[in-house]
Amino acid sequence: MAFEGLADKLQAALKRLTGKGKLNERDVKEAMREVRLALLEADVNYIVVKDLVKRITERAVGQEIMQSLTPGQQVIKIVNEELTALMGGTQSKINLVPNQPTVIMMVGLQGSGKTTTAAKLAGHLKGQGRNSLLVACDIYRPAAIKQLQVVGERVDVPVFERGQKDPVKIAKEALALAKKEQKDVVIIDTAGRLHVDEELMDELSRLKAEVKPHEILLVVDAMTGQDAVNVAKSFNERLGLDGVVLTKLDGDTRGGAALSVKAVTGKPIKFVGTGEKLNDFEPFYPDRMASRILGMGDILTLIDRAQAAIDEKKAEELEKKLRKQQFTLEDFLEQMQQLKNMGSLSDIVGMLPGIDMRKLSAAGGLDEKELVRTEAIIQSMTREERRNPSIINASRKRRIAMGSGTRVQDVNRLLKSFEQFRKMMKQMSNIERSIKRGRFQFPFM
Amino acid sequence: MGKIGLFERLKSGLNKTRDSITARIDQLIKYHNEVNDDLFEELEELLILADVGVNTSIQLIDQIRNRVKDEKIREAEKVKDILKEEIMRILGYNEEDFILKSPSVLLVVGVNGVGKTTTIGKLAHIYQNQGKKVLVAAGDTFRAAAIEQLEIWANRAGCQIVRHTEGADAGAVVFDAIQAAKAREMDILICDTAGRLHTKKNLMNELEKINRIIEREFAEAQKEVLLVLDATTGQNAVSQAKLFKESVDVTGIVMTKLDGTAKGGIVVAIKNELDIPIRFIGVGESMDDLQPFDSKSFVDALFDDM
């Protein structure tokens, strides 16, 4: 997961402070030296780092901390606050205008992921009930228009294109069409360009003057190095950005660019791209990201994702089934599939507070394969077997094992843990009932 | 387009840099006149700003410090030469030339959006111009319109292409391309692959499979695996190089997009930490803007007066 490397280092640097009852200036300075290196290794811009470390140090050695009973925690709190502030404080949304199409222009360097992001954004807005029109203004890169058409089709949003014509004209025509068809949003995909390419930057200025976009979003690759600030600065000076979309956050990047661009341009990160699928796209929350970096977990995003992935009606049904102890392997399978919709296991666990991902992977890590195996086993059962596992005898087990490419032991293990799970559920509902009746007793007492 | 061409091009590309390393170092040196700790600290800052990375920068500065002490250097001016020498030492003075026998097969890999397909178009152009028969394989069957993109480049370069449809098995494309390359007696086969983040296990496994197919089906060919890196990438490029090397034994690096303000200092870190030679650099958008890497020109262009 992105930021993991930075998180590890920062946490290690700050850990040494937490155990101490008293902190002196030297302790703080030493920790800050490591914080500085961690940030630099994460590609946070040199100047931004200098500034940030200075601010943290000032606050940390000042009054704020010396009088605290838990000075280490206090330092972490300061770092958390400063990181959050650095990334923009609160979440920034796209400003949709009423009664006319909101025009959004995507700009950025080559290969930052503009075309994919344009489609992801259209899909995201569609999920909120807004209909969009995608406009293909990348007339330079071979097959860029085709790419937008394909991804547009995948998110089921129409794409407007006029071949290799002047992008300004294309955008104008698209705008007229969008007005006629009463679209809510027009998303303009532009060609990737270097911020030092006068001619192409000029084209963007003309495009801006002509279509007067409500939002200009700069698409930035999260793996960008020290140059990220130059790029963001140039685009901002030239066009006046409204926000940033950070892409490719699903790699192991330490995401320093995320921490720098806001600081140098003052423009907030509005969205992040977190994977290759077109729904791997989320609003960006600076506070949540800061706590994730500091290993404080990100329960809020987890809840958001759960809400997006889990069908509420089904969840209610499930709850009923659990209560009545009618939970079957079929339901279990469904649960697993919903869990998968929420992202990879390590991603999910990474959002839980208090879990040290490094220790976890040292202990063998999360076995995503185990999930796949379990799924295969259940899928190799007949419907009858899933509903009533007690009929599974030795010969059925052999068949299931063969069908799923596993061993009989694996099937046994699954059945056993399922049985335990059911028992646990039974006890839970017993407890609940006892509480209601006012005579609560632990089952093992 | 010999080395002078490259040198000029690189310089003109780097000239766009508003505050180039050189200009700033010169400024520093003028300001300091004599070697002191401030100078070292600021040199370190410059290296880090050029994406050379914390480890390699600290290592470089330590070496310079030692040499300044041993050789009793006083003038700040000389420090620049030493820095240049030390970077040259890392990049390698006389890296042997990158020569492809016939038949050869190039597997081009990298993360998303670094410019793999474009690089292949330019490589095809270079070798086709040298009178070699080039075949490209459209192995990026994942990204929308990647095949069409490569096809356009192949047309421009005037080379042949083997393609399947989007969503096809990349391994099968490469397999077919190898058979075609043999049957048509091609000199060079260049295989495109889908961009993949180096942390995606299953995608890296797919790449390993493609690599195995090449080894098994085209054992007689000289095999080169080129990793394409974006010059704007920061320290993550080291992680990319490391993981790609682990899975498909990368034999060379192509650094693209050096015509922006990114200094591409990351190549120094990669050479230092992983010892993978840099083979080509991309300094512009046109067909001729892919150049063989020459460490001397590269360092000169970074440090000479402009």
Chai-1 contact restraints between the chains, C-beta under 6 A:
chainA,res_idxA,chainB,res_idxB,connection_type,confidence,min_distance_angstrom,max_distance_angstrom,comment,restraint_id
A,L37,B,V54,contact,1.0,0.0,6.0,A-B,restraint_1
A,L40,B,I48,contact,1.0,0.0,6.0,A-B,restraint_2
A,L40,B,V54,contact,1.0,0.0,6.0,A-B,restraint_3
A,E41,B,V54,contact,1.0,0.0,6.0,A-B,restraint_4
A,E41,B,Q235,contact,1.0,0.0,6.0,A-B,restraint_5
A,D43,B,G234,contact,1.0,0.0,6.0,A-B,restraint_6
A,D43,B,Q235,contact,1.0,0.0,6.0,A-B,restraint_7
A,Y46,B,E45,contact,1.0,0.0,6.0,A-B,restraint_8
A,Y46,B,I48,contact,1.0,0.0,6.0,A-B,restraint_9
A,Y46,B,L49,contact,1.0,0.0,6.0,A-B,restraint_10
A,G111,B,G113,contact,1.0,0.0,6.0,A-B,restraint_11
A,G111,B,V114,contact,1.0,0.0,6.0,A-B,restraint_12
A,G111,B,G115,contact,1.0,0.0,6.0,A-B,restraint_13
A,G113,B,G113,contact,1.0,0.0,6.0,A-B,restraint_14
A,P142,B,Q149,contact,1.0,0.0,6.0,A-B,restraint_15
A,P142,B,I152,contact,1.0,0.0,6.0,A-B,restraint_16
A,A143,B,A145,contact,1.0,0.0,6.0,A-B,restraint_17
A,A143,B,E148,contact,1.0,0.0,6.0,A-B,restraint_18
A,A143,B,Q149,contact,1.0,0.0,6.0,A-B,restraint_19
A,K146,B,A145,contact,1.0,0.0,6.0,A-B,restraint_20
A,K146,B,E148,contact,1.0,0.0,6.0,A-B,restraint_21
A,Q147,B,A144,contact,1.0,0.0,6.0,A-B,restraint_22
A,Q147,B,A145,contact,1.0,0.0,6.0,A-B,restraint_23
A,V150,B,A144,contact,1.0,0.0,6.0,A-B,restraint_24
A,V150,B,A145,contact,1.0,0.0,6.0,A-B,restraint_25
A,V151,B,A144,contact,1.0,0.0,6.0,A-B,restraint_26
A,L194,B,G260,contact,1.0,0.0,6.0,A-B,restraint_27
A,V196,B,K16,contact,1.0,0.0,6.0,A-B,restraint_28
A,M223,B,T233,contact,1.0,0.0,6.0,A-B,restraint_29
A,M223,B,N236,contact,1.0,0.0,6.0,A-B,restraint_30
A,T224,B,T232,contact,1.0,0.0,6.0,A-B,restraint_31
A,G225,B,D51,contact,1.0,0.0,6.0,A-B,restraint_32
A,G225,B,T233,contact,1.0,0.0,6.0,A-B,restraint_33
A,G225,B,G234,contact,1.0,0.0,6.0,A-B,restraint_34
A,Q226,B,L49,contact,1.0,0.0,6.0,A-B,restraint_35
A,Q226,B,D51,contact,1.0,0.0,6.0,A-B,restraint_36
A,D227,B,T232,contact,1.0,0.0,6.0,A-B,restraint_37
A,D227,B,T261,contact,1.0,0.0,6.0,A-B,restraint_38
A,D227,B,A262,contact,1.0,0.0,6.0,A-B,restraint_39
A,N230,B,T261,contact,1.0,0.0,6.0,A-B,restraint_40
A,G251,B,L197,contact,1.0,0.0,6.0,A-B,restraint_41
A,G251,B,T199,contact,1.0,0.0,6.0,A-B,restraint_42
A,D252,B,T199,contact,1.0,0.0,6.0,A-B,restraint_43
A,D252,B,S239,contact,1.0,0.0,6.0,A-B,restraint_44
A,T253,B,N236,contact,1.0,0.0,6.0,A-B,restraint_45
